[in-house]
Amino acid sequence: MSSREIAAGSAPASAPTAADRGRSPRSGTLRLLGNELATQFRRWRTWAMLGALAVIPILMAVAIRVVGGANPGRGPAFLDQITDNGLFVALAAMVVAIPLFLPLTVSVAAGDAIAGEAGHGTLRYLLIAPAGRVRLLVVKYLAAAVFCLAATLTLLIAGILVGWALFPIGPVTLLSGAQVSVGEGMLRLLAIAGYVSVSLLGLSAIGIFFSTLTTVPIGAMAATAILAVAAQIVGAIPQLEALHPWLFTNLWLDFADLLRSPVVWDSFAGNAVLQAGYILVFGAAAIVRFTTKDVLS
């Protein structure tokens, strides 16, 4: 049962029906996930955040088209290559969005996951339904992960479309100097979007954990966003170099290997392992906190 249905006045089931008992745990989890995703993508807030992300490549492309090409060496990476190939709009927008805009939107989605239900008084009904605390946490995290993918794909698609509309599109020159076709170039962009989505999974786990600590969603959102900014600040301080490999933000911008010929997947794998560590640590902390938390009184 979704929180929207609860808020509308639907009565929670006091005991599972025969049909419920006949369902496998997997089908119940998938049904709960489907309800959660449907609720998430019916919210105006979700579409407002995705719309704001789509504006980033549009503003960049329009500004370069109207004002003129960027000066080489100034501005974010790939910005000065946009006038030669519109596909670089998506890359430049990704570089701009990774430090702040993407973490901010992910912090909102993850920070609201549990705290939002608790704040609206629907959490106890979700657990009575019954959903199970661990299963509910897993579903909330999977929904946040889907939002990460939706956010990066929004940047990618908006960047490609506006770049196609305002600038010439042609073979992509890679960092190694080789050229690939437009089709392969788009596949490289899709791989980079996957890299960025994976980069945000650790932050999502942190946001879910913070969301279990409070009934005030804005507190969990703010704590998650602030931690993302603080980690990047620590990563920019040379004196704290010993801490850099342990920061979940350390490899956020290391997708350059996907623009080489042949593709080198070492950075992708390293980033996935790093994010998996944060998912395990903060996921376990969220489970411990949530399973011992009194939410039914």
N, C-alpha and C positions, 0 to 999 in steps of 0.2 A: 504494500500500500504506500503510495507516495505521500509526501508531506502536503501536497496540494489537495489531495483527496481528504486528508485528515482535517486540514484547515477549512474545507468546505462543509465539514460536519459529518463525514462518513464515520460510522461506528466501527471501531476496531474489533476484530474477531477475538472472542475470549478464549477460544480453543480451536485448534486446527480441525478442519473438516476432513471427511474421508478422502476427498480429492487431494487435499493438501498432504495427507499422509502418504498418498500414492505417488506423489512427485519425488523425484530424486533431489538431493541437496543442490546438485549442479543446476537443475532446471529452476529451482527456487531462486538461486543466486542470479541466474541470467534474467529471470523475470524482474527481480528487484533492481538489477542494473539497468534493464530497459526502462523501468519506471523512473529511476533516478536520472537517466540521460534525457528522457522525455521532459521531465520537470525542469532540468537544467537548461535545455535548449528552447523551452517555452518562455523563459524569463527575459524580459526586456534588458535587464542588466547584462546578461550574457551577450546578447546581440550588440548592445552598446559598446562593450569592451572589444568585441571583434571588429566592429565598425571603426572604432578609434585606431586599432592596429592597421586596418586597411588604409586609413588616411595617411599613414606615414609614407609609404612608397608613392602615393599619389602626390603629396606635397613636394617630395623630393624631385619627382620627375617633372612636375609642372614648373617648379622653380628653375631647374636647369634648362628646360625648354624655353622659358620666357626670358630669363636673365642671361643665359649662355652657359657654356661648359665650365665645369669646375677646374680650378688650377691644380695641376699635378702636384701630389704630395700634400695637399691641404684637404681637410675634411676626412670623413670615414673612408675605410678601404673600399676600393672599386668605384668610388664616386666619380672619378675623372674618366672612367671608361664607359659611362652610361651613354654618352652621345655617339660612341662608335657601335655600341650593341645594347639594345634595350633590355636584354636579359639581365644585365648587371644592375638594373633597378632593384630587382628582388634581392640580390646579394647585398647591396649597399643598405637596403632597408633592414635586412636581417642583422647586419652589424650594428646599426643604430639602435635597434629595438632590444637586443640581447641584454645590455647592461641595466636597463631600467624598465622599459615599457612591458616587455614580456614577463619579467619577474613580478611586476606590479599586478598584472592581470591574473597571473597564476596564484599569487598570494590571496587575492580576493576569492577565487574559486575554491582553493584548498582551505583557507582560513574560515570560510563560512560553512564548510561541510558538516561538522558536528555542532559547532557553536550556534549556527543558524537554526538548526532544528531545536536545540535546547532553548534558545532565546524565544522561539515562537511557541514553545510548549508542545511540539509534535514529536520530540525524541522518544518520550516514554511510550507513545502509541506505536511508533515504529518497532520498538523492542518487544512490545506485548503482542504484535501482529501474528506470529513471532518472526523476527528476522535474525536474532542472535547478534550479540555484540561484535564478535570478531567478523562475522560475515558482513554486518553493516559497515564496519570500518573498511573492509576490503572493497566493497561496492563503492563507498565514498571515494576511496583512493583511485579506483579504476575510472570513475567519472572525472576526477581531477586530471588523470593522465590523458583521457580523451580530450579534455579541454586544452591541454598542452599541445596536442597534435592539431586540434582545430585552430589554435592561435597561430602556430607556425605556418600552417597551410594557408591561412588567411593572408598573411604577409606575402607568402610565395605567389599565390594566385593573383593577388592585387598587383604585385610588382611586375609579374609577367604581362598581365593585361595592359597596364598603363604603359609599360615599356614598349610593348608591341604597337600601341596606338600612337606614341609620340616619337619613337626613335626607330632607326633601322634595326632589323633583326638578321643575324647571320651566324656563321660558324663562330664558336667560342674559343678564344685563345686562352689556354690554361697557364698556370704559373710556371710550368716546365717548358713553355714555349710552343708546345704542340697545339694544333687546332683540332676541334671535334665538331661534328655536325650539330645543328640546332636541336635535333632529337636527343642526342647524347648529352648536350648541354643541359637540357631540361631534366634529364635523368640525374645529372650531377646536382642540379638544384634541389631535386626531390630528396636525394641522399643527404644534402646539407640540412634540409628541413627536418629529416629524421634525426640527424645529429643534434640539432637544437632542441627537438622534442625530448630526446633522451637526457639532454643537459638539464632540463627542467624537472625531471622526475624526482631527483633528490630534494629539490625545493618543495615539491608537492607533498612529499612525506613529512617534511618539517612543518609545513602548514597544517596538515592533518593532525600532527601531534599537538601543536599549539591550540588547535581547535577543540581538542579534548580537555584542555585546561580551563576553559572559561565558557560562560553562557553569553558572552558579549562578542559577536562576530567581528566587530571593528577592531577589537583588541588583538585577536588572533591574526587578522589580516595585516595590521600594522606591524606586529612583532615579526611576521614572516618577511614582509617587505624590507624592514629595517635590517634584519639579519642578512638578507641578500646583498644589500648595499654595504654593510659592514664587512662582509666577507671579501667583496671586491676591493674595498679600501685596504684591508690587510694584505690582499694579494698584490697591491701596488707599492707596498713598502719594502724596499730591498733588505732592510735590517731584520725583517720577519720571514726571510726566505725559507727557513726551516719549516715553517707552517704551510707554505704555499701548496705542496703536493696533497695536503689533507683537506684543503678547502673545496667545497662542492662547486665553487665557481672557477676553479683553477683552469679547467680545460674548456670553458664555455666557447671561446673564440678559436679553438685549435682545429678548425675544420678545413684548413688549407690543404691538407693531404688529399682531400676529396677533389681538389682541382689540379691534381698532377696526373701525368701519364707515365706509367700505369697508376691506378688509384692505390694509395697506401692506406690500409685500414687500421693501422696501429693506434692512431689517436682516437678513432671511433671506439675501438675495443677498450682502450684505457679509460675513456670517459664513461663508458657503460659500466665498467667495474667500479669506478669511483662512485657513480650514482647509486649502484646496487648496494654499496656499503652504507650509504646514507639511508636508503630505503629500509635495509635490515635494521639498522640501529634505531631510527626514529619510528619505524613501523612497530618494532617490538616495544618501544617506550609508549607509543600510543595504545597498543593492546593492553599493556599492564595498567596504564592509567584508566582506560575506558572500562575494562572489565572489573575494576575495583571501585569505580565511581558510582555514587548513589544518584541515579537519574530517575528513579521511580517513586521517590517519596514526594 
